[in-house]
């Protein structure tokens, strides 16, 4: 319980909170999520300030939760646990130690004041520069997940931006965080800065990852390229999620004729943002310099026989199980077409595991026997 000396001040503050919540409920019919997240941010700020400046102690969250739920019994988000998240939400973006010191950003002490219908919303400058509207339009469940799993503000804002850009569900967001998209995005070895004009090269680098995580696949350690292609197409939805927004699948073993010889491209995509074709070559083994020559040939062939005048320059992406950056750098040196090289990760089944698990044929036979037993 709060000390009697501050009981009057607490009641006044509680009354103001009730007015703020009612005002927010009215606004909710117009802009539900934005106003809700703004409310949670400000609740977190006020709780922090009351505990630090007014010295109201740790029992404050319990009491204010109980008191608010009496007046707003049908309003979710006023539980003790959620109010603790509100406090955590505010603190996460306000503590300087959460800033990535390797990035050149303004000091977090500098703040921007955002006015919303006579309610002052104070935001750290880093968040304000990111965009207040984008920050507050992210669903609360996504925010909770992000502050639970991210260590820096830059990392958190990266996932907020990707969530909005790609309309990620919470489960997809969690997958991308668990597979460390923040570290993989835009870190692949490419020659885009030399082979594409600046706007296109920046976007092309953005869509590339240093590693592509295909661990939704269960493959043998002796997997060949064709098996990898088939497995990816069987899991096309997961595959496209990992590749990122904008990849439109055109075909596997895509046929292209050069002279009198028929060739087949492993995977062909069209990227809706870059407005260009993307050739993907899969190699279920370590990078070799010869791979670049073959991929470059396919990129040239697509430029000549598939691309039209409205399309941008075709991009080649080589996916290998392992790479040596020095070898990749030398292999890309002098290549005039835009090409990137990334690692792929997938789960390999041991021979012991394969011997225990039933084969596809055995599973089909079991399914047939089961269906017969029902007749």
Secondary structure, 3 states (H helix, E strand, C coil): CCCHHHHHHHHHHHHHHHHHHHHHHHHHCCCHHHHHHHHHHHHHHHHHHHHHCCCCCCCHHHHHHHHHHHHCCCCCCCCHHHHHHHHHHHHHHHCHHHCCCCCCCCCCCCEEEEEECCEEEEEEHHHHHHCHHHHHHCCHHHHHHHHHHCCCHHHHHHHHHHHHHHCCCHHHHHHHHHCCHHHHECCCEECHHHHCCHHHHHHHHHHCECEEEEEEEEEECCCCHHHHHHHHHHCHHHHHHHHCCCEEEEEEEEEEEECCEEEEEEEEEEECCCCEEEEEEEEEEECCCHHHHHHHHHHHHHHHHCCCCCCCCCEEEEEEEECCHHHHHHHHCCCCCCEEEEEEEEEEECHHHHHHCCCHHHHHHHHHHHHHHCC
